[in-house]
Amino acid sequence: MLNTPRSRSRLPRLAATVAAIALSSAIACSSAAEPTRAVQPTIDITPTATSPPATATPQPSQTPAASDSTTEPVGPIDWPAFRFGPFHTGSPDDITVPAEPELLWRFDTGGIVESSPAVVDGVVYAGSFSNALFALDADTGDELWRFPVGGLLRASPSVVDGVVYFGADDNLFYAVDAATGEERWRFQLGPGGEQSSPAIVDDIVYFGAFDNSVYALDAITGDLVWSFETGSGILSSPTVVDGALYIGSTDGFVYSLDAETGEERWSVVTGDSIFSSPAVAFDVVVIGSDDGFAYALEAETGRLRWRIETGAPVFASPTATDDAWLYVGSRSGFLHAHNLINGNPIWRVFLGGDILSSAAVAGDDLYVGSSDGKVYALDRERGEIKWTVEAGNLVWTSPAVVGGRLYFGSHDGHIYAFGE
């Protein structure tokens, strides 16, 4: 049965935002304020400590190993989706890249690469502005197959149970056989083009699109399960945890939806458009906004825990770890490390250019791309740069770390593999 929540116009959203601004002075000093669609979060953070998080044990449901999906491949040899999986923590098992890695191969896609690679069963999957999805041998970079689409392919693919799921700017969402590149099914979307990277949980594919909607599709058939309309286009990728979906929209709201029905659980307004994707850990949803802040919201209620100012719009998606560290970059060029529990700062480092790449954590290291054309490896507890590798242009993709190798794409049109 289809369950399509009632569409909403933009006028109520605008009215809610105006009301939020009017109320902001009234709640500025209240740490107990609980923002909703009609209340602008205004709690400022005054750092009280710069110490790292204390050792903490997350709830079992908040770690990648305990996903409620029975089909998500998780392990040291695979990186099946954008930022590793449907929790979007970007923190897999203890796999690191050797110091001073060498270029193993690079593959010319013929167009800008903003699609972050997925790596499963020795194959790298990534899209390109050459209007195609590519499958490459992870060891050699040889092309195994390509799947042409009718528009730019910006979104990152997800690979589950031998199927690659992704959308393109041709207003279509695809399911393709991972081994052969043959189409399984396609789903027609409304006008708008770009789509977010999908999360697949319990045979349901979740994603957002620039036709203003969040979609849930049957992973086997491609049939619509439900859709939910926001006030504007969506580039943020959904995070799905314990039956709840979290996603941002360019209407400036963060939404929590029931993953089974698509009904709204809560929504919170920020000060500008949201392109960032949420990360969920310790019952906290962390997401960036173009208003220059990263927000931490209670997963159950949407209540504001804290927010941190980054000095510039936050396009990159935060990375949260199971030991309560948080990493987020912004267009200021700074990468920030914070205590996930209370938001207190630990360190920040300038990485040469705007940061739109979402950081990946593996073991003691952190990997992130920069608009200066480099990918940086840092000591994640101290923020010290260990090494860099050169790409020919902007690196906006989120790196995949698999088997001691680093895979990423660049605006120079290439997909890269570094390691030894």
C-alpha positions as CSV (number, residue, x, y, z in Angstrom):
1,M,0.0,0.0,0.0
2,L,1.3,3.4,-0.9
3,N,1.6,5.9,1.9
4,T,2.3,9.4,0.6
5,P,2.1,12.1,3.3
6,R,0.2,15.2,2.4
7,S,2.2,17.7,0.3
8,R,3.2,21.0,1.9
9,S,3.5,24.4,0.3
10,R,6.5,26.7,0.8
11,L,4.4,29.4,2.3
12,P,4.0,27.7,5.7
13,R,7.7,27.1,5.7
14,L,8.5,30.7,5.1
15,A,6.0,31.7,7.8
16,A,7.7,29.3,10.2
17,T,11.1,30.7,9.5
18,V,9.8,34.3,10.1
19,A,8.3,33.1,13.4
20,A,11.6,31.5,14.3
21,I,13.5,34.7,13.9
22,A,11.0,36.6,16.0
23,L,11.3,34.0,18.8
24,S,15.1,33.8,18.7
25,S,15.8,36.5,21.3
26,A,13.4,34.9,23.7
27,I,15.2,31.6,23.8
28,A,18.8,32.8,23.3
29,C,19.7,32.1,26.9
30,S,17.7,29.0,27.5
31,S,19.6,25.7,27.2
32,A,16.4,23.9,27.6
33,A,14.7,25.3,24.5
34,E,13.3,22.6,22.3
35,P,13.3,23.9,18.6
36,T,10.7,22.7,16.2
37,R,9.7,23.9,12.8
38,A,8.6,27.2,14.3
39,V,11.6,27.8,16.6
40,Q,15.0,28.9,15.4
41,P,17.8,27.2,17.5
42,T,19.9,30.0,19.0
43,I,21.9,28.4,21.7
44,D,25.5,29.5,21.4
45,I,28.4,27.3,22.6
46,T,30.9,28.8,25.1
47,P,33.7,26.2,25.2
48,T,34.5,25.0,28.7
49,A,37.1,22.5,27.9
50,T,39.4,21.4,25.1
51,S,39.9,17.8,26.2
52,P,39.0,14.8,24.1
53,P,35.9,12.8,24.8
54,A,36.0,10.5,27.8
55,T,35.8,6.9,27.0
56,A,32.2,6.1,26.2
57,T,30.2,3.1,25.2
58,P,27.5,3.9,22.6
59,Q,24.2,2.0,22.6
60,P,24.5,-1.1,20.4
61,S,22.1,0.3,17.9
62,Q,24.4,3.3,17.3
63,T,27.4,1.4,15.9
64,P,27.8,0.2,12.3
65,A,28.1,-3.4,13.5
66,A,24.6,-3.3,14.9
67,S,22.7,-2.0,11.9
68,D,19.1,-3.1,11.7
69,S,19.7,-4.0,8.1
70,T,20.3,-7.7,7.5
71,T,21.8,-7.1,4.0
72,E,24.4,-4.3,4.5
73,P,27.9,-5.7,3.9
74,V,30.1,-4.3,6.6
75,G,33.7,-5.3,7.1
76,P,37.3,-4.4,6.4
77,I,37.3,-5.3,2.8
78,D,34.2,-3.3,1.7
79,W,33.0,0.3,1.7
80,P,29.5,-0.2,0.4
81,A,28.1,3.4,0.5
82,F,28.7,7.1,1.0
83,R,30.4,7.5,4.3
84,F,30.4,3.7,4.8
85,G,26.7,2.9,5.5
86,P,23.2,4.0,6.5
87,F,24.5,5.5,9.8
88,H,26.8,7.9,7.8
89,T,29.5,7.8,10.5
90,G,32.3,7.3,8.1
91,S,34.0,5.1,10.7
92,P,34.7,1.5,9.6
93,D,36.9,-1.1,11.2
94,D,40.6,-0.5,12.1
95,I,41.9,-0.2,8.5
96,T,44.6,2.4,7.8
97,V,46.6,3.5,4.7
98,P,50.3,3.2,5.0
99,A,52.4,6.4,5.4
100,E,53.5,8.1,2.2
101,P,51.2,5.9,0.0
102,E,52.0,5.6,-3.7
103,L,49.7,6.2,-6.7
104,L,48.5,2.7,-7.7
105,W,46.3,3.8,-10.6
106,R,44.0,6.6,-11.8
107,F,41.2,6.2,-14.2
108,D,40.0,9.0,-16.5
109,T,36.2,9.1,-16.5
110,G,36.0,12.0,-19.0
111,G,34.1,14.3,-16.6
112,I,34.2,15.9,-13.1
113,V,33.9,13.3,-10.3
114,E,31.8,14.4,-7.3
115,S,30.4,10.9,-6.7
116,S,32.2,9.3,-3.7
117,P,33.3,5.7,-4.5
118,A,31.8,2.6,-3.1
119,V,34.2,-0.4,-3.0
120,V,32.7,-3.9,-2.7
121,D,34.2,-7.3,-3.6
122,G,37.2,-5.8,-5.3
123,V,35.3,-3.4,-7.5
124,V,35.1,0.4,-7.3
125,Y,31.8,2.0,-8.3
126,A,31.6,5.8,-8.9
127,G,29.7,8.2,-11.1
128,S,31.0,11.1,-13.3
129,F,29.8,14.2,-15.1
130,S,30.5,12.2,-18.3
131,N,26.9,10.9,-17.6
132,A,27.9,7.4,-16.6
133,L,28.4,5.1,-13.7
134,F,31.8,3.2,-13.8
135,A,32.8,-0.2,-12.3
136,L,36.6,-0.5,-12.0
137,D,38.9,-3.3,-10.9
138,A,40.0,-2.1,-7.4
139,D,43.5,-3.6,-7.9
140,T,44.3,-2.4,-11.4
141,G,41.8,0.4,-12.2
142,D,40.7,-1.4,-15.4
143,E,37.2,-0.7,-16.5
144,L,34.8,-3.6,-16.0
145,W,31.7,-1.9,-17.3
146,R,30.0,1.5,-17.6
147,F,26.3,2.3,-17.3
148,P,25.3,5.4,-19.3
149,V,22.6,7.8,-17.9
150,G,20.9,10.8,-19.4
151,G,22.5,13.5,-17.1
152,L,25.3,14.3,-14.8
153,L,25.9,11.7,-12.1
154,R,26.8,13.5,-8.9
155,A,25.4,11.2,-6.2
156,S,27.4,8.4,-4.7
157,P,26.2,4.8,-5.3
158,S,25.3,2.2,-2.7
159,V,26.0,-1.5,-3.2
160,V,23.9,-4.1,-1.4
161,D,23.4,-7.8,-2.3
162,G,24.9,-7.6,-5.7
163,V,23.0,-4.5,-6.8
164,V,24.2,-0.9,-7.3
165,Y,21.7,1.8,-6.4
166,F,22.1,5.4,-7.6
167,G,20.3,8.4,-9.1
168,A,21.3,10.9,-11.9
169,D,20.4,14.3,-13.1
170,D,18.1,12.8,-15.7
171,N,15.3,12.6,-13.0
172,L,15.7,8.8,-12.8
173,F,16.8,6.5,-10.0
174,Y,18.5,3.2,-11.0
175,A,19.2,-0.3,-9.8
176,V,21.9,-2.0,-11.7
177,D,23.5,-5.5,-11.5
178,A,26.8,-5.0,-9.8
179,A,28.5,-7.8,-11.7
180,T,27.3,-7.1,-15.2
181,G,26.1,-3.5,-15.3
182,E,22.7,-4.6,-16.6
183,E,19.7,-2.5,-15.5
184,R,17.4,-4.2,-12.9
185,W,14.8,-1.4,-12.7
186,R,14.4,2.4,-12.8
187,F,12.1,4.8,-11.1
188,Q,10.8,8.1,-12.5
189,L,11.1,11.2,-10.4
190,G,9.8,14.7,-10.7
191,P,11.8,17.5,-12.4
192,G,14.8,18.8,-10.5
193,G,17.7,16.6,-11.4
194,E,20.1,16.0,-8.6
195,Q,19.5,13.3,-6.0
196,S,21.2,12.3,-2.7
197,S,23.1,9.1,-2.1
198,P,20.8,6.3,-1.1
199,A,20.7,4.4,2.2
200,I,19.4,0.8,1.9
201,V,18.0,-0.9,5.1
202,D,15.8,-4.0,5.2
203,D,15.3,-4.1,1.4
204,I,14.1,-0.5,1.3
205,V,16.0,2.2,-0.6
206,Y,15.8,5.7,0.9
207,F,17.0,8.9,-0.8
208,G,16.1,12.6,-1.4
209,A,15.7,14.4,-4.7
210,F,15.6,17.9,-6.1
211,D,11.9,17.5,-6.8
212,N,11.6,18.3,-3.1
213,S,10.8,14.8,-2.0
214,V,12.2,12.0,0.2
215,Y,11.6,8.6,-1.3
216,A,11.3,5.0,0.0
217,L,11.4,2.4,-2.7
218,D,11.3,-1.4,-2.6
219,A,14.9,-2.5,-3.3
220,I,13.8,-5.6,-5.2
221,T,11.1,-4.2,-7.5
222,G,11.6,-0.4,-7.5
223,D,8.0,0.2,-6.4
224,L,7.2,3.3,-4.4
225,V,6.6,2.5,-0.7
226,W,6.1,6.2,0.3
227,S,7.3,9.7,-0.4
228,F,7.5,12.8,1.8
229,E,7.6,16.4,0.4
230,T,9.7,19.1,1.9
231,G,9.8,22.8,1.0
232,S,12.7,22.7,-1.4
233,G,15.2,20.4,-3.2
234,I,17.2,17.8,-1.3
235,L,20.9,17.0,-1.8
236,S,21.4,15.7,1.8
237,S,21.6,11.9,2.0
238,P,19.4,10.1,4.5
239,T,20.6,8.4,7.6
240,V,18.5,5.5,8.9
241,V,18.7,4.2,12.5
242,D,16.3,2.2,14.6
243,G,13.3,2.7,12.3
244,A,13.9,6.5,12.0
245,L,15.1,8.4,9.0
246,Y,17.0,11.7,9.3
247,I,17.7,14.1,6.4
248,G,18.2,17.8,5.6
249,S,16.7,19.9,2.9
250,T,17.5,23.2,1.1
251,D,14.4,24.6,2.8
252,G,16.7,24.9,5.9
253,F,15.0,22.1,7.9
254,V,16.2,18.9,9.4
255,Y,13.6,16.2,9.3
256,S,13.0,13.0,11.2
257,L,10.6,10.6,9.5
258,D,9.2,7.2,10.4
259,A,11.2,4.9,8.1
260,E,8.3,2.5,7.7
261,T,5.5,5.0,6.9
262,G,7.2,8.2,5.9
263,E,5.2,10.1,8.6
264,E,7.0,13.1,10.2
265,R,8.4,12.6,13.7
266,W,9.8,16.1,14.1
267,S,11.5,18.8,12.1
268,V,13.9,21.6,13.1
269,V,14.7,24.8,11.3
270,T,18.3,26.2,10.9
271,G,19.3,29.5,9.5
272,D,20.0,28.5,5.8
273,S,19.9,25.7,3.3
274,I,21.1,22.3,4.3
275,F,23.3,20.3,1.8
276,S,25.1,18.3,4.6
277,S,24.1,14.8,5.5
278,P,23.4,13.8,9.1
279,A,25.5,11.4,11.2
280,V,23.9,9.6,14.1
281,A,25.7,8.4,17.2
282,F,25.0,8.3,20.9
283,D,21.3,9.1,20.2
284,V,22.4,12.4,18.7
285,V,21.9,13.7,15.1
286,V,24.7,16.0,13.9
287,I,24.3,18.0,10.7
288,G,25.8,21.1,9.1
289,S,24.0,24.1,7.6
290,D,24.9,26.9,5.2
291,D,24.3,29.2,8.1
292,G,27.8,28.3,9.2
293,F,26.8,26.0,12.1
294,A,26.8,22.3,12.8
295,Y,23.9,21.2,15.0
296,A,23.5,18.4,17.4
297,L,19.9,17.3,18.0
298,E,18.4,14.7,20.1
299,A,17.4,11.8,17.9
300,E,14.2,11.1,19.6
301,T,12.8,14.6,19.9
302,G,14.8,17.0,17.8
303,R,15.7,19.0,20.8
304,L,18.9,21.1,20.4
305,R,21.9,19.7,22.4
306,W,24.4,22.2,21.1
307,R,25.7,23.9,18.0
308,I,29.2,24.9,16.9
309,E,30.2,27.8,14.7
310,T,32.6,27.0,11.8
311,G,33.0,30.4,10.2
312,A,31.5,29.5,6.9
313,P,28.8,27.3,5.3
314,V,29.0,23.6,6.1
315,F,28.4,21.6,3.0
316,A,30.5,18.6,4.2
317,S,28.8,16.0,6.3
318,P,30.0,15.5,9.9
319,T,31.8,12.3,10.9
320,A,30.9,10.8,14.3
321,T,32.8,8.0,15.8
322,D,31.9,5.3,18.4
323,D,34.4,6.9,20.9
324,A,32.5,10.2,20.8
325,W,34.7,12.3,18.5
326,L,33.1,14.5,15.9
327,Y,34.8,15.9,12.8
328,V,33.4,18.5,10.4
329,G,34.9,20.7,7.7
330,S,33.5,23.9,6.2
331,R,34.1,26.4,3.4
332,S,36.4,28.3,5.7
333,G,39.0,25.7,4.9
334,F,39.2,24.5,8.5
335,L,38.6,21.0,9.7
336,H,37.2,20.9,13.3
337,A,37.4,18.2,15.9
338,H,34.9,18.4,18.8
339,N,33.6,16.3,21.6
340,L,30.4,14.7,20.3
341,I,28.8,14.6,23.7
342,N,29.0,18.3,24.6
343,G,30.3,20.1,21.5
344,N,33.5,21.4,23.1
345,P,36.4,22.0,20.7
346,I,39.5,19.8,20.7
347,W,41.5,21.1,17.7
348,R,41.1,22.7,14.3
349,V,43.4,22.8,11.3
350,F,43.5,24.7,8.0
351,L,43.7,22.4,5.0
352,G,44.4,24.9,2.1
353,G,41.0,25.3,0.6
354,D,37.2,25.0,1.1
355,I,36.3,21.6,2.5
356,L,33.3,20.0,0.9
357,S,34.7,16.5,1.3
358,S,33.3,14.4,4.2
359,A,36.0,13.0,6.4
360,A,36.6,9.2,6.7
361,V,38.0,7.8,10.0
362,A,39.9,4.5,10.1
363,G,41.9,3.5,13.2
364,D,43.9,6.4,14.4
365,D,43.8,8.3,11.2
366,L,41.4,10.7,9.4
367,Y,41.2,11.2,5.7
368,V,39.6,14.2,3.9
369,G,39.8,16.0,0.6
370,S,40.2,19.7,0.1
371,S,39.6,22.3,-2.7
372,D,43.3,22.8,-2.8
373,G,43.5,19.5,-4.8
374,K,44.9,17.4,-2.1
375,V,43.7,14.6,0.2
376,Y,45.0,14.8,3.7
377,A,45.8,12.1,6.3
378,L,45.7,13.4,9.8
379,D,46.2,12.0,13.3
380,R,42.6,12.2,14.4
381,E,43.4,12.9,18.1
382,R,45.9,15.6,17.6
383,G,45.0,17.1,14.2
384,E,48.6,16.8,12.9
385,I,48.9,16.3,9.2
386,K,50.7,13.0,8.5
387,W,50.9,13.1,4.7
388,T,49.1,14.4,1.6
389,V,48.5,13.1,-1.9
390,E,48.0,15.2,-4.9
391,A,44.9,15.2,-7.2
392,G,44.7,17.4,-10.2
393,N,41.9,19.6,-9.0
394,L,39.2,20.0,-6.3
395,V,38.6,17.0,-4.2
396,W,34.9,17.1,-3.0
397,T,34.4,13.4,-2.7
398,S,34.5,11.5,0.5
399,P,37.4,9.0,0.5
400,A,36.8,5.3,0.8
401,V,39.4,3.3,2.9
402,V,39.5,-0.4,2.0
403,G,42.3,-2.9,2.6
404,G,44.9,-0.3,3.3
405,R,44.1,1.7,0.2
406,L,42.5,5.1,-0.4
407,Y,40.0,5.6,-3.2
408,F,38.6,9.0,-4.2
409,G,37.5,11.1,-7.2
410,S,38.6,14.6,-8.3
411,H,37.3,17.5,-10.4
412,D,40.1,16.6,-12.8
413,G,37.9,13.8,-14.0
414,H,39.9,10.9,-12.5
415,I,39.2,8.3,-9.9
416,Y,42.3,7.6,-7.8
417,A,43.7,4.7,-5.8
418,F,46.6,5.2,-3.4
419,G,48.4,2.6,-1.3
420,E,51.3,0.2,-1.5
